[in-house]
């Protein structure tokens, strides 16, 4: 299943790129439709019922697209997923598309945990350093953990950079034990 969802996500990313659509807006429109789909059992019944003709399903999709303000390409993508009976995988496709779009735009997620709230200047400086470290643009999520005592821990992908006072004290303890 993951191979298929990735295939759909990559195909949609190619459409977004070739038509020069805003990837963030396209993703948001997909998320809006997916949220509407997930939240309405009646909509799921209609769109997933094989006995209902596709022409009627497209009318329903068009009505939703008009309310959400979808790009025609997003509407067409949803129509293809519906036609191929893949709506049950829509949430996974949206997740995969978000990852593919981030990869295409060279954006990485980073988590920064600090001992105290950071002011805007500290955040900008830290984000600039992490961006250099990642060699790409980053999307940052901030957390606070008072047990760090000071400094910060940066998680970039599966790599963790520990610049906290707690981490430095633990390293010092290990050196003293092994000496």
C-alpha positions in Angstrom: 0.0 0.0 0.0 2.8 2.5 0.9 4.2 2.1 -2.6 0.9 3.1 -4.2 0.4 6.0 -1.9 3.9 7.2 -2.6 3.3 6.8 -6.4 0.2 9.0 -6.1 2.0 11.6 -4.0 4.9 11.8 -6.5 2.5 12.1 -9.4 0.6 14.9 -7.7 3.9 16.7 -6.8 4.9 16.5 -10.5 1.6 18.1 -11.5 2.0 20.8 -8.8 5.6 21.5 -10.1 4.8 21.5 -13.8 1.8 23.7 -13.4 3.8 26.0 -11.0 1.1 25.8 -8.3 1.8 26.9 -4.7 2.8 23.6 -3.0 1.7 24.8 0.4 -1.8 25.9 -0.9 -2.1 22.6 -2.8 -1.3 20.7 0.4 -3.7 22.7 2.4 -6.5 22.1 -0.2 -5.8 18.4 0.0 -5.8 18.5 3.8 -9.1 20.4 3.7 -10.7 17.9 1.5 -9.3 15.0 3.5 -10.7 16.6 6.7 -14.1 17.0 5.1 -14.0 13.4 3.9 -12.9 12.0 7.2 -15.4 14.1 9.1 -18.5 13.1 7.1 -19.8 9.6 7.0 -22.4 10.6 4.4 -19.6 11.9 2.1 -17.6 8.7 2.6 -20.7 6.6 1.8 -21.4 8.5 -1.4 -17.8 8.6 -2.7 -16.9 5.1 -1.8 -20.1 3.4 -3.0 -19.3 1.5 -6.2 -23.0 1.5 -7.2 -23.0 5.3 -7.5 -21.9 6.4 -11.0 -18.7 8.4 -11.2 -20.6 11.3 -12.8 -22.6 11.8 -9.6 -19.5 11.5 -7.5 -17.8 14.2 -9.6 -20.7 16.5 -9.0 -20.2 16.0 -5.3 -16.5 16.6 -5.6 -17.1 19.7 -7.7 -19.5 21.1 -5.0 -16.9 20.6 -2.3 -14.1 22.0 -4.5 -16.1 25.2 -5.1 -16.7 25.6 -1.3 -13.0 25.0 -0.5 -11.7 27.0 -3.4 -9.6 24.2 -4.9 -7.2 24.5 -7.7 -8.6 22.6 -10.7 -5.5 20.3 -10.6 -6.3 19.4 -6.9 -9.9 18.7 -7.9 -8.7 16.5 -10.8 -6.3 14.6 -8.5 -9.1 13.9 -6.0 -11.3 12.8 -9.0 -8.6 10.4 -10.1 -8.2 8.9 -6.6 -12.0 8.5 -6.4 -12.1 6.9 -9.8 -9.3 4.5 -8.9 -11.1 3.7 -5.6 -8.3 4.9 -3.4 -10.1 7.3 -1.2 -9.6 5.0 1.8 -5.8 5.8 1.4 -6.3 9.6 1.1 -4.9 10.5 4.5 -1.7 8.5 3.7 -1.4 10.0 0.2 -1.7 13.5 1.8 1.1 12.6 4.3 3.3 11.2 1.5 2.7 14.3 -0.6 3.7 16.6 2.3 7.0 14.6 2.6 7.6 14.6 -1.1 6.9 18.3 -1.4 9.3 19.1 1.5 11.9 17.0 -0.1 11.5 18.7 -3.5 11.7 22.1 -1.8 14.7 21.0 0.3 12.9 21.6 3.6 13.8 19.6 6.7 12.0 19.4 10.0 13.9 20.4 13.1 13.0 20.2 16.7 14.7 22.5 19.1 14.3 22.0 22.9 15.6 24.7 25.2 15.7 25.1 28.9 13.7 28.4 28.7 11.7 30.3 26.2 13.8 31.8 23.5 13.3 35.4 22.3 13.0 36.2 18.6 16.7 37.1 18.2 17.8 33.9 19.8 15.4 31.9 17.6 16.6 33.6 14.4 20.3 33.0 15.3 19.6 29.3 16.3 17.5 28.7 13.1 20.3 30.2 11.0 22.9 27.8 12.6 20.6 24.8 12.3 19.9 25.7 8.6 23.6 25.8 7.9 24.0 22.4 9.7 21.2 20.9 7.6 22.5 22.5 4.4 18.8 23.2 3.6 15.8 25.2 4.7 14.2 24.1 7.9 10.8 24.1 9.6 11.3 24.4 13.3 9.2 23.2 16.2 10.2 24.5 19.6 9.9 22.8 23.0 10.9 23.7 26.5 12.5 21.4 29.1 13.7 23.0 32.3 15.7 19.8 33.2 18.3 20.8 30.5 19.5 23.6 32.9 20.7 25.7 29.9 21.6 25.4 26.2 19.5 23.5 23.7 19.1 20.1 22.0 18.5 20.1 18.3 16.9 17.1 16.5 17.4 17.2 12.8 16.1 14.1 11.1 17.4 11.2 13.1 20.5 13.1 14.3 20.5 14.7 17.8 22.9 17.5 18.6 23.0 18.0 22.4 24.3 21.4 23.4 22.5 21.4 26.8 24.2 21.9 30.1 22.7 18.6 31.3 24.3 16.9 28.3 27.7 18.5 28.9 27.5 17.4 32.6 26.7 13.9 31.6 29.7 13.8 29.2 32.0 15.2 31.9 30.7 12.5 34.3 31.4 9.8 31.7 35.0 11.1 31.2 35.6 11.2 35.0 34.3 7.6 35.4 36.4 6.2 32.6 39.6 8.1 33.7 
